[in-house]
Amino acid sequence: MIVEVAVVFLGILWVVTLFMFLAHTRRQRKLDTERDDAAALRDQRIKELARRLDNYQNGTVRMGEALHELRATVAPLPDKLTALEQRDPSTLSFAQAARLVGMGASIDELTQS
């Protein structure tokens, strides 16, 4: 009698253990799927951010090249302006007048020169 009860009890434990194992396996598959989906989403986001970073860097490089070209264009302008101001000494340019006013020249001094 005790042996029969023990066999039935062990059989019930085996069925419960099998059910728990199957439930655990199902839950693990679901978690694996969710983790894979999250990893795919993360990888997609990383690729998108890398693409945006490349675009940003390319834009920065193009802007630097444009600034370099502008610097090359603007660099000789002060010398050209000075040459233009000194070409006709009888006329007083606005820049020269502003410089003289900055140094403290009066209106009479500006009109005389």
C-alpha positions in Angstrom: 0.0 0.0 0.0 2.7 2.5 0.9 4.6 1.6 -2.2 1.6 2.3 -4.4 1.0 5.7 -2.7 4.7 6.5 -3.2 4.5 5.6 -6.9 1.3 7.7 -7.4 2.9 10.6 -5.5 6.1 10.4 -7.6 4.0 10.2 -10.7 2.2 13.3 -9.7 5.5 15.1 -8.9 6.8 14.0 -12.3 3.8 15.5 -14.1 4.0 18.7 -12.1 7.7 19.0 -12.8 7.2 18.3 -16.5 4.5 21.0 -16.5 6.7 23.5 -14.7 9.6 22.7 -17.1 7.4 23.3 -20.2 6.1 26.5 -18.7 9.6 27.7 -18.0 10.7 26.7 -21.5 7.8 28.7 -23.0 8.6 31.7 -20.8 12.3 31.5 -21.8 11.3 31.4 -25.5 9.1 34.5 -25.0 11.9 36.3 -23.2 14.4 35.4 -25.9 12.1 36.8 -28.5 11.6 40.0 -26.6 15.4 40.3 -26.1 16.0 39.7 -29.8 13.4 42.3 -30.7 15.0 44.8 -28.3 18.5 44.0 -29.7 17.2 44.5 -33.3 15.7 47.9 -32.3 18.9 48.9 -30.5 21.0 48.0 -33.5 18.6 49.9 -35.8 18.9 52.9 -33.5 22.7 52.7 -33.4 22.8 52.5 -37.3 20.5 55.6 -37.4 22.7 57.5 -35.0 25.8 56.5 -36.9 24.2 57.7 -40.1 23.3 61.0 -38.5 26.8 61.4 -37.0 28.3 60.8 -40.5 26.0 63.4 -42.0 26.9 65.9 -39.2 30.7 65.2 -39.7 30.4 65.6 -43.5 28.5 68.9 -43.0 31.2 70.1 -40.6 33.9 69.2 -43.0 32.1 71.1 -45.9 31.6 74.1 -43.6 35.3 74.1 -42.7 36.2 74.0 -46.4 33.8 76.8 -47.1 35.3 78.8 -44.2 38.8 78.1 -45.5 37.8 79.4 -49.0 36.2 82.5 -47.4 39.3 83.2 -45.3 41.4 83.0 -48.5 39.0 85.5 -50.1 38.8 87.9 -47.2 42.5 87.8 -46.1 43.8 90.2 -48.8 41.0 92.8 -48.3 42.6 94.9 -45.6 45.7 95.4 -47.8 43.5 96.2 -50.7 41.5 98.7 -48.6 44.7 100.4 -47.4 46.0 100.6 -51.0 42.7 102.2 -52.1 42.8 104.7 -49.2 46.4 105.7 -50.1 45.8 105.9 -53.8 44.3 109.5 -53.7 45.7 111.4 -50.7 43.6 114.5 -51.4 40.3 112.7 -50.4 39.6 111.5 -46.9 37.9 108.1 -46.8 35.3 107.3 -44.2 37.6 104.7 -42.6 40.4 107.3 -42.3 37.9 109.8 -40.8 36.6 107.2 -38.4 40.2 106.4 -37.4 41.0 110.0 -36.8 37.9 110.5 -34.8 38.8 107.5 -32.7 42.2 109.2 -32.1 40.4 112.3 -30.9 40.4 114.5 -34.0 37.8 117.3 -34.1 35.4 118.2 -37.0 37.6 121.1 -38.0 40.7 118.9 -38.2 38.7 116.4 -40.4 37.6 119.1 -42.8 41.1 120.6 -43.1 42.7 117.3 -44.0 
